[in-house]
Amino acid sequence: MIKTQKGLLKVLLLLMIVIGGTSVPGIASASTKSYSPINPFKLDNPQHITYRFQNGTKANKRIFQKAVKKWNGTKLVHFEQVKTKATIVVRWQNKSAKETTNATGATKIWTRGNMIDHEVISLYTQAAKDWHLSAEGKYLNDAHELGHALGLKHDKNRHSVMNQFFIDGKYDYYITTQNLNAVKQIYHE
């Protein structure tokens, strides 16, 4: 019971950080580099991050794999799909925008100390329909959730894939230099 309560407290702390927009002290002022906000948790090996699909259509899986390919292309991390035990489980749920407070996805993280033990990325199919997301919008949503899986928080940069809003239905978002600097800060510096 104590382990469960500690785990729950860590998840609640993480949610408060993500929702509240609180940044990790000292990150922004640690250097002249510009960083996306980060969480105090990280994966053990950023060059071998395993994921598996719990469910999903072929089309949804293809879109997710496009987001994986984009993150892998940065050379800072490497996601690998596996069939069994994985660090990240990806699932699609039929939840509406109303049920998810307008979110089209969520990443839940379980930790041991400051290390990420496992994660679940939930992608909400009905919410994506409610917001009329195209395949490109779903791809950006998936890339956004993978950013959370790496430890990135929401970013106020208008074009950052970690921005929590799609503005005016435009999909001019990408993995920014600030996102990459944050990943380097977490895993490589």
C-alpha positions, 0 to 999 in steps of 0.5 A: 500500500505504501508503494502504491501511495508513493507511486500515486503521489509521484503521478499526482506531482507530475500531473501538477507540474504538467498542468500547472506549468511549473518549471524545474528550478534553474533550467532556464537560467542554467545557460544561455541556451533556450530550453523547453520546460522539463520534468524531473524524471528521465528514462534509463537509456534514451538510445533504447526506448521500447514501445508496444501497441496495446490496440489500434488500427493500422492507420493509427499505428502508421501515424504513430510510427511516423512520429517515432521516426521524427523523434528518432531522426533527431539522433538524441533518442531511439524508440524501438517497437517490440511485441512484449514487455515495453517501457511505453504502452501505446493505446487508443481510447474512444474518449470525447473531447468533453470527457478528456477536458479537450485533450486529444492524448495523455501520457501517464508516467510511473517512476522509481526515484527520478527514473521513469519505470514505465509509461502509458500513452493514451490517444483519444480517437473521439476527441481527435474526431471532435477537433477534426484532426487530420492525419497530420494533426494526429501525427503532431499529437503523437509526436507531442505525447512522445515528447512527454514520454521523454520528459518534456512539458508543455511549451509556449513556443507557438511552433513547438510540437510541445505547445498544448494547443493547435491554433487556428487549425494550422499544423505548423508545429515541429520539434524545435531547437528548444525541444532538442536542447531540453532533451540534451539537458535531460539525457546528454549534459 
